[in-house]
Amino acid sequence: MLETLIERALYASRWLPAPLQLGLALALLALDLKFFQEVLHLLPHVFELAEGELVLTVLALIDITLVGALLIMAMFSGYENFVSRIDVKEGADKLEWLGKYEPAR
């Protein structure tokens, strides 16, 4: 009986990371805002910047983009693997890899 209670509590605790996944979505929104802030700052000065400064700014934009992609992977895979499957209708704009994880048996 105690073992069953512990197992149920542990299994129910899988929902604890769900708010963290929502926090990652907010962090992704913050990255989007920062990305476009940098683009809007760059465009009026593009002809004034030295080549090295332009390259560094573009690399910073690439960094933001890659971190955003990493956030998306962490959000979806963390939620799908540890919390619950994401139910998306088959005709909808569903990601190809979503729901493909099969745990080892």
Contacts in CASP RR format, 6 or more apart in sequence:
PFRMAT RR
TARGET T0000
AUTHOR 0000-0000-0000
METHOD contacts of the structure
MODEL  1
MLETLIERALYASRWLPAPLQLGLALALLALDLKFFQEVLHLLPHVFELA
EGELVLTVLALIDITLVGALLIMAMFSGYENFVSRIDVKEGADKLEWLGK
YEPAR
14 82 0 8 1.000
14 83 0 8 1.000
14 84 0 8 1.000
15 83 0 8 1.000
15 84 0 8 1.000
17 78 0 8 1.000
17 79 0 8 1.000
17 82 0 8 1.000
17 83 0 8 1.000
18 79 0 8 1.000
18 83 0 8 1.000
21 75 0 8 1.000
21 78 0 8 1.000
21 79 0 8 1.000
21 83 0 8 1.000
24 71 0 8 1.000
24 74 0 8 1.000
24 75 0 8 1.000
25 75 0 8 1.000
27 71 0 8 1.000
28 68 0 8 1.000
28 71 0 8 1.000
28 72 0 8 1.000
28 75 0 8 1.000
31 64 0 8 1.000
31 67 0 8 1.000
31 68 0 8 1.000
31 71 0 8 1.000
34 64 0 8 1.000
35 61 0 8 1.000
35 64 0 8 1.000
35 65 0 8 1.000
38 57 0 8 1.000
38 60 0 8 1.000
38 61 0 8 1.000
38 64 0 8 1.000
39 61 0 8 1.000
42 49 0 8 1.000
42 54 0 8 1.000
42 57 0 8 1.000
46 54 0 8 1.000
49 57 0 8 1.000
76 86 0 8 1.000
76 95 0 8 1.000
76 98 0 8 1.000
77 101 0 8 1.000
79 86 0 8 1.000
80 86 0 8 1.000
80 98 0 8 1.000
80 99 0 8 1.000
80 101 0 8 1.000
81 101 0 8 1.000
85 99 0 8 1.000
86 98 0 8 1.000
86 99 0 8 1.000
88 94 0 8 1.000
88 95 0 8 1.000
88 98 0 8 1.000
END
